[in-house]
């Protein structure tokens, strides 16, 4: 399969929105395409995230990853949070996820980041892919969150 990875622009919001909606459904959220479109359009138009999109040779979208900028105080440098990674079910296991992760890594290197970090659910089968590409499961820190809405 021939696939092309490229950085998305605001013009790609409508192409990415169904993928993002699928990503949210994977994490047990109700489908809401208007919400997905608004969210992606806002992230891109405000330059708040970097999205890489994979398309097949006919230009059909196969997957995406979304990175958010952050910093490491201890490392005194930039880091990227790989917050979203989604590949359509029909092409999983065919290198699309790996291509997206490689694009994310290249972007982190190009921007002088110290690290690329991600979190995933305990039952996500993509853990094997992450580990095969050198991602290391954190055994030193607990991660907490606080809902404020």
DSSP file (Angstrom, degrees, kcal/mol; ACC not computed):
  #  RESIDUE AA STRUCTURE BP1 BP2  ACC     N-H-->O    O-->H-N    N-H-->O    O-->H-N    TCO  KAPPA ALPHA  PHI   PSI    X-CA   Y-CA   Z-CA
    1    1 A X              0   0    0      0, 0.0     2,-0.5     0, 0.0    55,-0.0   0.000 360.0 360.0 360.0 131.8    0.0    0.0    0.0
    2    2 A X        +     0   0    0      2,-0.0    55,-0.7     0, 0.0     2,-0.3  -0.851 360.0 174.0 -96.2 125.9    1.3    3.4   -0.9
    3    3 A X  E     -A   56   0A   0     -2,-0.5     2,-0.5    53,-0.2    53,-0.2  -0.970  19.8-149.1-133.4 149.0    0.5    6.1    1.6
    4    4 A X  E     -A   55   0A   0     51,-3.0    51,-2.4    -2,-0.3     2,-0.4  -0.973   7.2-156.9-121.9 127.1    1.6    9.7    1.9
    5    5 A X  E     +A   54   0A   0     -2,-0.5     2,-0.3    49,-0.2    49,-0.2  -0.867  23.0 160.6-102.6 134.1    2.1   11.6    5.2
    6    6 A X  E     -A   53   0A   0     47,-2.3    47,-3.1    -2,-0.4     2,-0.4  -0.987  44.0 -98.3-148.0 158.8    1.8   15.3    5.3
    7    7 A X  E     -A   52   0A   0     -2,-0.3    45,-0.3    45,-0.2     2,-0.1  -0.623  45.7-125.5 -76.9 132.8    1.2   18.1    7.7
    8    8 A X        -     0   0    0     43,-3.4    43,-0.3    -2,-0.4     2,-0.2  -0.392  21.3-160.3 -79.2 155.1   -2.4   19.2    7.7
    9    9 A X    >   -     0   0    0     -2,-0.1     3,-2.1    41,-0.1     4,-0.2  -0.718  42.4 -90.3-121.3 175.8   -3.6   22.8    7.2
   10   10 A X  G >  S+     0   0    0      1,-0.3     3,-1.6    -2,-0.2     4,-0.3   0.806 124.0  67.1 -59.1 -28.2   -6.9   24.5    8.1
   11   11 A X  G 3  S+     0   0    0      1,-0.3     3,-0.3     2,-0.1    -1,-0.3   0.690  95.5  58.1 -65.1 -17.1   -8.1   23.5    4.6
   12   12 A X  G X> S+     0   0    0     -3,-2.1     4,-2.4     1,-0.2     3,-0.7   0.425  73.2 102.3 -91.9   0.1   -7.9   19.8    5.8
   13   13 A X  H <> S+     0   0    0     -3,-1.6     4,-2.3     1,-0.3    -1,-0.2   0.884  81.4  48.7 -54.8 -44.3  -10.3   20.2    8.8
   14   14 A X  H 3> S+     0   0    0     -3,-0.3     4,-0.6    -4,-0.3    -1,-0.3   0.797 112.5  49.4 -68.9 -27.3  -13.3   18.6    7.0
   15   15 A X  H <> S+     0   0    0     -3,-0.7     4,-0.5    -4,-0.2    -1,-0.2   0.877 115.6  42.5 -74.9 -39.5  -11.1   15.7    5.9
   16   16 A X  H >X S+     0   0    0     -4,-2.4     4,-2.7     1,-0.2     3,-0.5   0.810  96.4  78.0 -77.7 -31.2   -9.7   15.1    9.4
   17   17 A X  H 3X S+     0   0    0     -4,-2.3     4,-2.7    -5,-0.3     5,-0.2   0.861  93.3  48.1 -52.7 -46.2  -13.0   15.6   11.3
   18   18 A X  H 3X S+     0   0    0     -4,-0.6     4,-2.0     2,-0.2    -1,-0.3   0.874 113.5  49.2 -64.6 -33.3  -14.4   12.1   10.5
   19   19 A X  H <X S+     0   0    0     -3,-0.5     4,-2.3    -4,-0.5    -2,-0.2   0.926 111.9  47.9 -66.5 -44.1  -11.1   10.6   11.6
   20   20 A X  H  X S+     0   0    0     -4,-2.7     4,-2.4     2,-0.2    -2,-0.2   0.885 110.1  52.4 -63.9 -38.9  -11.2   12.6   14.8
   21   21 A X  H  X S+     0   0    0     -4,-2.7     4,-2.1    -5,-0.3    -1,-0.2   0.903 109.4  49.8 -62.6 -40.9  -14.8   11.5   15.4
   22   22 A X  H  X S+     0   0    0     -4,-2.0     4,-2.0     2,-0.2    -2,-0.2   0.887 108.8  52.7 -63.4 -39.6  -13.7    7.9   14.9
   23   23 A X  H  X S+     0   0    0     -4,-2.3     4,-1.2     2,-0.2    -2,-0.2   0.930 109.5  48.2 -60.0 -46.8  -10.9    8.5   17.4
   24   24 A X  H  <>S+     0   0    0     -4,-2.4     5,-1.9     1,-0.2     3,-0.2   0.879 109.8  52.5 -63.8 -38.0  -13.3    9.8   20.0
   25   25 A X  H ><5S+     0   0    0     -4,-2.1     3,-1.9     1,-0.2    -1,-0.2   0.869 101.7  60.0 -66.0 -35.5  -15.6    6.9   19.4
   26   26 A X  H 3<5S+     0   0    0     -4,-2.0    -1,-0.2     1,-0.3    -2,-0.2   0.860 104.6  51.1 -57.4 -35.0  -12.7    4.5   20.0
   27   27 A X  T 3<5S-     0   0    0     -4,-1.2    -1,-0.3    -3,-0.2    -2,-0.2  -0.051 129.9 -98.8 -96.1  32.1  -12.5    6.1   23.5
   28   28 A X  T < 5S+     0   0    0     -3,-1.9     2,-0.3     1,-0.2    -3,-0.2   0.760  75.9 141.0  63.2  33.6  -16.2    5.5   24.0
   29   29 A X      < -     0   0    0     -5,-1.9    -1,-0.2    -8,-0.1     2,-0.2  -0.784  58.1-103.3-100.7 150.4  -17.5    9.0   23.2
   30   30 A X        -     0   0    0     -2,-0.3    -1,-0.0     1,-0.1     2,-0.0  -0.487  45.8 -97.4 -70.9 139.3  -20.8    9.5   21.2
   31   31 A X        +     0   0    0     -2,-0.2     2,-0.1     1,-0.1    -1,-0.1  -0.342  50.7 164.9 -58.3 133.1  -20.3   10.4   17.6
   32   32 A X     >  +     0   0    0      1,-0.1     4,-2.4    -3,-0.1     5,-0.2  -0.605  10.5 177.4-153.5  83.4  -20.5   14.1   17.1
   33   33 A X  H  > S+     0   0    0      1,-0.2     4,-2.8     2,-0.2     5,-0.2   0.878  82.0  53.7 -62.2 -41.5  -19.2   15.2   13.7
   34   34 A X  H  > S+     0   0    0      1,-0.2     4,-2.4     2,-0.2    -1,-0.2   0.913 111.3  47.1 -60.3 -39.3  -20.0   18.9   14.1
   35   35 A X  H  > S+     0   0    0      2,-0.2     4,-2.6     1,-0.2    -2,-0.2   0.929 112.2  50.2 -64.2 -45.0  -18.1   18.9   17.4
   36   36 A X  H  X S+     0   0    0     -4,-2.4     4,-2.5     1,-0.2     5,-0.3   0.925 112.2  47.2 -59.6 -45.9  -15.2   17.1   15.8
   37   37 A X  H  X S+     0   0    0     -4,-2.8     4,-2.8     1,-0.2     5,-0.2   0.932 112.9  48.0 -62.9 -46.7  -15.1   19.6   12.9
   38   38 A X  H  X S+     0   0    0     -4,-2.4     4,-2.2    -5,-0.2    -1,-0.2   0.908 113.2  48.6 -61.3 -42.0  -15.3   22.6   15.2
   39   39 A X  H  X S+     0   0    0     -4,-2.6     4,-2.4     2,-0.2    -2,-0.2   0.943 115.3  42.5 -65.1 -48.6  -12.5   21.3   17.5
   40   40 A X  H  X S+     0   0    0     -4,-2.5     4,-2.4     1,-0.2     5,-0.3   0.921 114.1  51.6 -65.2 -44.3  -10.1   20.4   14.7
   41   41 A X  H  X S+     0   0    0     -4,-2.8     4,-2.8    -5,-0.3     5,-0.2   0.914 111.7  47.6 -59.5 -42.6  -10.8   23.6   12.8
   42   42 A X  H  X S+     0   0    0     -4,-2.2     4,-2.2    -5,-0.2     6,-0.3   0.920 110.5  50.8 -66.7 -44.0  -10.1   25.7   15.9
   43   43 A X  H  <>S+     0   0    0     -4,-2.4     5,-2.8     1,-0.2     6,-0.8   0.934 116.9  41.2 -58.9 -45.2   -6.9   23.8   16.8
   44   44 A X  H ><5S+     0   0    0     -4,-2.4     3,-1.0     3,-0.2    -2,-0.2   0.917 114.8  49.1 -71.1 -43.5   -5.6   24.4   13.3
   45   45 A X  H 3<5S+     0   0    0     -4,-2.8    -1,-0.2    -5,-0.3    -2,-0.2   0.832 115.8  43.6 -68.7 -30.1   -6.7   27.9   12.8
   46   46 A X  T 3<5S-     0   0    0     -4,-2.2    -1,-0.3    -5,-0.2    -2,-0.2   0.414 108.5-125.3 -90.9   1.5   -5.3   29.0   16.2
   47   47 A X  T < 5 +     0   0    0     -3,-1.0    -3,-0.2    -4,-0.2    -4,-0.1   0.883  67.3 137.0  55.8  41.0   -2.1   27.1   15.5
   48   48 A X      < +     0   0    0     -5,-2.8    21,-0.5    -6,-0.3     2,-0.3   0.549  64.7  22.3 -94.3  -9.8   -2.6   25.2   18.8
   49   49 A X        -     0   0    0     -6,-0.8     2,-0.5    19,-0.2    19,-0.2  -0.965  67.3-129.2-148.4 165.7   -1.7   21.8   17.4
   50   50 A X  E     - B   0  67A   0     17,-2.3    17,-3.2    -2,-0.3     2,-0.5  -0.985  26.2-167.2-117.4 127.7    0.2   20.1   14.7
   51   51 A X  E     - B   0  66A   0     -2,-0.5   -43,-3.4   -43,-0.3     2,-0.4  -0.959   8.0-160.2-120.0 131.9   -1.7   17.4   12.8
   52   52 A X  E     -AB   7  65A   0     13,-2.4    13,-2.0    -2,-0.5     2,-0.4  -0.931  12.3-161.4-108.2 137.1   -0.2   14.9   10.4
   53   53 A X  E     -AB   6  64A   0    -47,-3.1   -47,-2.3    -2,-0.4     2,-0.5  -0.935   6.8-152.0-120.4 137.6   -2.5   13.2    7.9
   54   54 A X  E     +AB   5  63A   0      9,-2.7     8,-3.4    -2,-0.4     9,-1.2  -0.943  18.1 179.3-110.1 131.6   -2.0   10.0    6.0
   55   55 A X  E     -AB   4  61A   0    -51,-2.4   -51,-3.0    -2,-0.5     6,-0.2  -0.939  23.6-123.3-127.5 151.9   -3.7    9.6    2.6
   56   56 A X  E >   -A    3   0A   0      4,-2.4     3,-2.2    -2,-0.3   -53,-0.2  -0.187  47.8 -82.3 -81.7-176.3   -3.6    6.8    0.1
   57   57 A X  T 3  S+     0   0    0    -55,-0.7   -54,-0.1     1,-0.3    -1,-0.1   0.701 132.0  52.2 -64.8 -18.8   -2.6    7.2   -3.5
   58   58 A X  T 3  S-     0   0    0      2,-0.1    -1,-0.3     0, 0.0    -2,-0.0   0.377 121.8-105.4 -94.1   3.3   -6.2    8.4   -4.4
   59   59 A X    <   +     0   0    0     -3,-2.2     2,-0.3     1,-0.3    -2,-0.1   0.591  69.7 149.0  85.1  10.5   -6.1   11.0   -1.6
   60   60 A X        -     0   0    0      1,-0.1    -4,-2.4     2,-0.0    -1,-0.3  -0.628  52.2-112.8 -79.2 134.4   -8.4    9.1    0.7
   61   61 A X  E     +B   55   0A   0     -2,-0.3    -6,-0.3    -6,-0.2     3,-0.1  -0.463  38.0 171.4 -70.8 134.3   -7.7    9.8    4.4
   62   62 A X  E     -     0   0A   0     -8,-3.4    26,-2.9     1,-0.4     2,-0.3   0.634  59.3 -32.6-113.6 -25.0   -6.3    6.7    6.3
   63   63 A X  E     -BC  54  87A   0     -9,-1.2    -9,-2.7    24,-0.3    -1,-0.4  -0.979  49.2-150.1 178.6 172.3   -5.3    8.2    9.7
   64   64 A X  E     -BC  53  86A   0     22,-2.3    22,-2.6    -2,-0.3     2,-0.3  -0.978   4.4-152.2-153.5 162.3   -4.0   11.2   11.6
   65   65 A X  E     -BC  52  85A   0    -13,-2.0   -13,-2.4    -2,-0.3     2,-0.5  -0.990  11.9-153.4-137.2 145.4   -2.0   12.1   14.6
   66   66 A X  E     -BC  51  84A   0     18,-2.0    17,-1.6    -2,-0.3    18,-1.5  -0.974   8.3-165.3-123.4 129.4   -2.3   15.3   16.6
   67   67 A X  E     -BC  50  82A   0    -17,-3.2   -17,-2.3    -2,-0.5     2,-0.4  -0.905   3.8-158.7-115.3 139.6    0.5   16.9   18.6
   68   68 A X  E     - C   0  81A   0     13,-2.4    13,-3.1    -2,-0.4     2,-0.2  -0.955  22.2-121.4-115.6 136.8    0.3   19.6   21.2
   69   69 A X  E     + C   0  80A   0    -21,-0.5     2,-0.3    -2,-0.4    11,-0.2  -0.484  44.3 146.6 -75.4 145.2    3.3   21.7   22.3
   70   70 A X  E     - C   0  79A   0      9,-2.4     9,-2.3    -2,-0.2     2,-0.3  -0.867  34.2-117.8-155.6-170.4    4.4   21.7   25.9
   71   71 A X  E     - C   0  78A   0      7,-0.3     2,-0.6    -2,-0.3     7,-0.2  -0.962   7.5-135.4-139.5 155.2    7.6   22.0   27.9
   72   72 A X  E  >> - C   0  77A   0      5,-3.2     5,-1.8    -2,-0.3     4,-0.8  -0.964  12.3-167.6-109.7 116.7    9.6   20.0   30.4
   73   73 A X  T  45S+     0   0    0     -2,-0.6     3,-0.3     2,-0.2    -1,-0.2   0.917  89.7  48.9 -68.8 -43.3   10.7   22.1   33.3
   74   74 A X  T  45S+     0   0    0      1,-0.2    -1,-0.2     2,-0.1    -2,-0.0   0.914 119.3  38.4 -64.1 -42.2   13.1   19.5   34.6
   75   75 A X  T  45S-     0   0    0      2,-0.1    -1,-0.2     0, 0.0    -2,-0.2   0.534 103.0-137.1 -84.2  -6.9   14.6   19.1   31.1
   76   76 A X  T  <5 +     0   0    0     -4,-0.8     2,-0.3    -3,-0.3    -3,-0.2   0.924  66.6  84.0  50.2  54.3   14.3   22.8   30.4
   77   77 A X  E   <S-C   72   0A   0     -5,-1.8    -5,-3.2    38,-0.0    -1,-0.2  -0.969  81.4 -67.0-165.3 179.7   13.1   22.4   26.9
   78   78 A X  E     -C   71   0A   0     34,-0.4    36,-3.4    -2,-0.3    37,-0.7  -0.432  40.2-178.9 -76.1 149.5   10.2   21.8   24.5
   79   79 A X  E     -Cd  70 115A   0     -9,-2.3    -9,-2.4    34,-0.2     2,-0.4  -0.959  18.9-135.1-139.3 162.0    8.3   18.6   24.4
   80   80 A X  E     -Cd  69 116A   0     35,-2.0    37,-2.7    -2,-0.3     2,-0.7  -0.966   9.8-143.9-118.6 134.3    5.4   17.4   22.2
   81   81 A X  E     -Cd  68 117A   0    -13,-3.1   -13,-2.4    -2,-0.4     2,-1.5  -0.874   7.5-150.7 -96.0 114.4    2.4   15.6   23.5
   82   82 A X  E     +Cd  67 118A   0     35,-3.6    37,-0.5    -2,-0.7   -15,-0.2  -0.709  31.2 164.6 -83.9  93.6    1.2   13.0   21.0
   83   83 A X  E     +     0   0A   0    -17,-1.6     2,-0.4    -2,-1.5    -1,-0.2   0.846  53.7  31.6 -86.1 -35.8   -2.4   13.3   22.1
   84   84 A X  E     +C   66   0A   0    -18,-1.5   -18,-2.0    -3,-0.2     2,-0.3  -0.977  51.8 166.7-131.2 136.5   -4.3   11.6   19.3
   85   85 A X  E     +C   65   0A   0     -2,-0.4     2,-0.4   -20,-0.2   -20,-0.2  -0.938  13.4 166.3-144.8 124.0   -3.4    8.8   16.9
   86   86 A X  E     -C   64   0A   0    -22,-2.6   -22,-2.3    -2,-0.3     2,-0.4  -0.993  13.8-177.5-144.7 134.2   -6.1    7.1   14.8
   87   87 A X  E     -C   63   0A   0     -2,-0.4   -24,-0.3   -24,-0.2     5,-0.1  -0.993  39.4-106.2-126.6 134.8   -6.0    4.8   11.8
   88   88 A X    >   -     0   0    0    -26,-2.9     3,-1.8    -2,-0.4     4,-0.4  -0.322  32.6-117.8 -60.6 143.3   -9.1    3.6   10.0
   89   89 A X  G >  S+     0   0    0      1,-0.3     3,-1.1     2,-0.2    -1,-0.1   0.810 107.5  66.5 -54.0 -34.8   -9.8    0.0   10.9
   90   90 A X  G 3  S+     0   0    0      1,-0.2    -1,-0.3   -28,-0.0    -2,-0.1   0.723 111.1  33.3 -63.2 -21.7   -9.5   -1.3    7.3
   91   91 A X  G X >S+     0   0    0     -3,-1.8     3,-1.4   -29,-0.2     5,-0.5   0.258  82.3 132.5-120.3  12.1   -5.8   -0.4    7.1
   92   92 A X  T < 5S+     0   0    0     -3,-1.1    -3,-0.0    -4,-0.4    -4,-0.0  -0.381  72.5  26.8 -64.0 142.8   -4.6   -1.1   10.7
   93   93 A X  T 3 5S+     0   0    0     -2,-0.0    -1,-0.2     1,-0.0    -4,-0.0   0.552  95.7  99.7  82.7   8.7   -1.5   -3.2   10.8
   94   94 A X  T < 5S-     0   0    0     -3,-1.4    -2,-0.1     0, 0.0    -1,-0.0   0.137 104.3 -90.2-115.7  19.4   -0.3   -2.0    7.4
   95   95 A X  T  >5S+     0   0    0     -4,-0.0     4,-2.2     3,-0.0     5,-0.1   0.396  94.7 114.3  96.1  -3.2    2.2    0.7    8.5
   96   96 A X  H  ><S+     0   0    0     -5,-0.5     4,-2.1     2,-0.2     5,-0.2   0.943  80.8  46.3 -67.7 -47.0    0.0    3.7    8.6
   97   97 A X  H  > S+     0   0    0      1,-0.2     4,-2.6     2,-0.2     5,-0.2   0.911 112.7  50.9 -60.6 -42.5    0.3    4.2   12.4
   98   98 A X  H  > S+     0   0    0      1,-0.2     4,-2.5     2,-0.2    -1,-0.2   0.902 108.4  52.0 -62.7 -41.0    4.1    3.7   12.1
   99   99 A X  H  X S+     0   0    0     -4,-2.2     4,-2.0     2,-0.2    -1,-0.2   0.899 111.0  48.0 -62.3 -40.5    4.3    6.3    9.4
  100  100 A X  H  X S+     0   0    0     -4,-2.1     4,-2.3     2,-0.2    -2,-0.2   0.914 111.8  48.8 -66.7 -42.8    2.4    8.8   11.6
  101  101 A X  H  X S+     0   0    0     -4,-2.6     4,-2.3     1,-0.2    -2,-0.2   0.877 110.6  51.5 -65.2 -36.7    4.6    8.1   14.6
  102  102 A X  H  X S+     0   0    0     -4,-2.5     4,-2.5     2,-0.2    -1,-0.2   0.885 109.3  50.1 -66.4 -38.0    7.7    8.5   12.4
  103  103 A X  H  X S+     0   0    0     -4,-2.0     4,-2.3     2,-0.2    -2,-0.2   0.901 110.4  50.4 -65.4 -40.4    6.3   11.9   11.2
  104  104 A X  H  X S+     0   0    0     -4,-2.3     4,-2.3     2,-0.2    -2,-0.2   0.914 111.4  48.2 -63.4 -42.7    5.7   12.9   14.8
  105  105 A X  H  X S+     0   0    0     -4,-2.3     4,-2.5     2,-0.2    -2,-0.2   0.925 110.6  50.5 -63.6 -45.0    9.2   12.0   15.8
  106  106 A X  H  X S+     0   0    0     -4,-2.5     4,-2.8     1,-0.2    -1,-0.2   0.899 110.7  50.1 -60.2 -40.7   10.7   13.8   12.8
  107  107 A X  H  X S+     0   0    0     -4,-2.3     4,-1.9     2,-0.2    -1,-0.2   0.913 109.3  51.0 -64.5 -42.6    8.7   16.9   13.8
  108  108 A X  H  <>S+     0   0    0     -4,-2.3     5,-2.7     1,-0.2    -2,-0.2   0.917 113.0  46.0 -60.8 -43.2    9.9   16.7   17.4
  109  109 A X  H ><5S+     0   0    0     -4,-2.5     3,-1.6     1,-0.2    -2,-0.2   0.931 111.1  52.2 -64.8 -45.8   13.5   16.4   16.2
  110  110 A X  H 3<5S+     0   0    0     -4,-2.8    -1,-0.2     1,-0.3    -2,-0.2   0.812 110.8  47.9 -61.1 -31.3   13.1   19.3   13.7
  111  111 A X  T 3<5S-     0   0    0     -4,-1.9    -1,-0.3    -5,-0.2    -2,-0.2   0.335 115.3-113.7 -94.4   6.7   11.7   21.6   16.5
  112  112 A X  T < 5 +     0   0    0     -3,-1.6   -34,-0.4     1,-0.2    -3,-0.2   0.761  54.5 170.1  71.7  25.4   14.5   20.8   18.9
  113  113 A X      < -     0   0    0     -5,-2.7   -34,-0.2    -6,-0.2    -1,-0.2  -0.341  35.4-146.5 -70.7 150.9   12.2   19.0   21.4
  114  114 A X  S    S+     0   0    0    -36,-3.4     2,-0.3     1,-0.2   -35,-0.2   0.749  77.2   1.4 -81.9 -27.9   13.6   17.0   24.3
  115  115 A X  E     -d   79   0A   0    -37,-0.7   -35,-2.0    -7,-0.1     2,-0.4  -0.993  51.0-141.4-160.6 156.3   10.9   14.4   24.2
  116  116 A X  E     -d   80   0A   0     -2,-0.3     2,-0.3   -37,-0.2   -35,-0.2  -0.999  32.5-172.9-122.8 123.7    7.7   13.1   22.6
  117  117 A X  E     +d   81   0A   0    -37,-2.7   -35,-3.6    -2,-0.4     2,-0.3  -0.868   9.4 174.9-122.7 153.2    5.1   11.8   25.1
  118  118 A X  E     -d   82   0A   0     -2,-0.3     2,-0.4   -37,-0.2   -35,-0.1  -0.988  15.7-153.5-149.8 157.2    1.8    9.9   24.9
  119  119 A X        +     0   0    0    -37,-0.5     2,-0.3    -2,-0.3    -2,-0.0  -0.959  19.2 175.1-126.3 148.7   -0.8    8.3   27.0
  120  120 A X        -     0   0    0     -2,-0.4    -2,-0.0     4,-0.0     2,-0.0  -0.963  36.4 -85.2-148.2 164.9   -3.1    5.5   26.0
  121  121 A X    >   -     0   0    0     -2,-0.3     3,-1.5     1,-0.1     6,-0.1  -0.330  39.6-115.3 -70.3 155.7   -5.7    3.3   27.5
  122  122 A X  T 3  S+     0   0    0      1,-0.3    -1,-0.1     3,-0.0     5,-0.0   0.767 114.8  46.3 -62.6 -26.4   -4.6    0.1   29.2
  123  123 A X  T 3  S+     0   0    0      4,-0.0     2,-0.6     3,-0.0    -1,-0.3   0.273  78.2 124.0-103.0  11.7   -6.4   -2.0   26.6
  124  124 A X    X   -     0   0    0     -3,-1.5     3,-1.7     1,-0.2     4,-0.2  -0.614  52.1-152.2 -76.0 118.5   -5.2   -0.2   23.5
  125  125 A X  T >  S+     0   0    0     -2,-0.6     3,-1.2     1,-0.3     4,-0.4   0.654  86.1  80.5 -65.9 -13.4   -3.5   -2.8   21.2
  126  126 A X  T 3>  +     0   0    0      1,-0.2     4,-2.4     2,-0.2     3,-0.4   0.610  67.4  88.1 -68.6  -9.9   -1.3    0.0   19.7
  127  127 A X  H <> S+     0   0    0     -3,-1.7     4,-2.6     1,-0.2    -1,-0.2   0.879  83.1  56.3 -54.9 -37.5    0.9   -0.3   22.8
  128  128 A X  H <> S+     0   0    0     -3,-1.2     4,-2.0     1,-0.2    -1,-0.2   0.897 107.1  48.7 -62.2 -40.3    2.9   -2.9   20.9
  129  129 A X  H  > S+     0   0    0     -4,-0.4     4,-1.2    -3,-0.4    -2,-0.2   0.943 110.6  50.4 -64.6 -47.8    3.6   -0.5   18.1
  130  130 A X  H ><>S+     0   0    0     -4,-2.4     5,-2.2     1,-0.2     3,-0.8   0.940 112.9  45.9 -55.8 -48.9    4.7    2.3   20.5
  131  131 A X  H ><5S+     0   0    0     -4,-2.6     3,-1.4     1,-0.2    -1,-0.2   0.852 107.0  58.0 -66.1 -34.2    7.1   -0.1   22.2
  132  132 A X  H 3<5S+     0   0    0     -4,-2.0    -1,-0.2     1,-0.3    -2,-0.2   0.750 106.4  50.9 -67.0 -21.7    8.4   -1.4   18.9
  133  133 A X  T <<5S-     0   0    0     -4,-1.2    -1,-0.3    -3,-0.8    -2,-0.2   0.288 129.7 -92.8 -99.4   9.0    9.4    2.2   18.0
  134  134 A X  T < 5S+     0   0    0     -3,-1.4    -3,-0.2     1,-0.3     2,-0.2   0.425  74.0 146.0 100.3  -1.4   11.2    2.8   21.2
  135  135 A X      < -     0   0    0     -5,-2.2     2,-0.5    -6,-0.2    -1,-0.3  -0.493  36.8-148.3 -67.9 139.4    8.5    4.4   23.4
  136  136 A X        -     0   0    0     -2,-0.2     2,-0.2     0, 0.0    -1,-0.0  -0.941  12.6-121.6-116.9 129.4    9.1    3.3   27.0
  137  137 A X        -     0   0    0     -2,-0.5     2,-0.4     1,-0.1     0, 0.0  -0.500  33.9-114.7 -68.5 131.4    6.2    2.9   29.5
  138  138 A X        +     0   0    0     -2,-0.2    -1,-0.1     1,-0.2     0, 0.0  -0.535  42.5 165.0 -71.5 122.6    6.6    5.1   32.5
  139  139 A X        +     0   0    0     -2,-0.4    -1,-0.2     3,-0.0     3,-0.1   0.302  69.5  60.4-116.1   3.7    7.2    3.1   35.7
  140  140 A X  S    S+     0   0    0      1,-0.1     2,-0.3     2,-0.0    -2,-0.1   0.772  99.4  46.9-102.2 -33.0    8.4    6.1   37.8
  141  141 A X        -     0   0    0      2,-0.0     2,-0.4     0, 0.0    -1,-0.1  -0.859  63.2-141.2-119.4 147.3    5.5    8.5   37.8
  142  142 A X        -     0   0    0     -2,-0.3     2,-0.5    -3,-0.1    -3,-0.0  -0.793  22.1-141.8 -93.1 146.2    1.8    8.4   38.4
  143  143 A X        -     0   0    0     -2,-0.4     2,-0.3     2,-0.0    -2,-0.0  -0.946  20.4-174.9-113.6 131.9   -0.3   10.6   36.2
  144  144 A X        -     0   0    0     -2,-0.5     2,-0.3     2,-0.0    -2,-0.0  -0.816   6.9-165.9-121.0 159.7   -3.3   12.4   37.6
  145  145 A X        -     0   0    0     -2,-0.3     2,-0.4     2,-0.0    -2,-0.0  -0.983   7.8-153.9-143.2 156.3   -6.1   14.5   36.2
  146  146 A X        -     0   0    0     -2,-0.3     2,-0.4     0, 0.0    -2,-0.0  -0.979  15.7-138.8-132.5 117.5   -8.7   16.8   37.6
  147  147 A X        +     0   0    0     -2,-0.4    -2,-0.0     1,-0.1     0, 0.0  -0.621  23.4 174.8 -75.1 130.2  -12.0   17.5   35.8
  148  148 A X              0   0    0     -2,-0.4    -1,-0.1     1,-0.1     0, 0.0   0.244 360.0 360.0-122.0  11.1  -12.9   21.2   36.1
  149  149 A X              0   0    0      0, 0.0    -1,-0.1     0, 0.0    -2,-0.1   0.418 360.0 360.0-110.3 360.0  -15.9   21.4   33.9
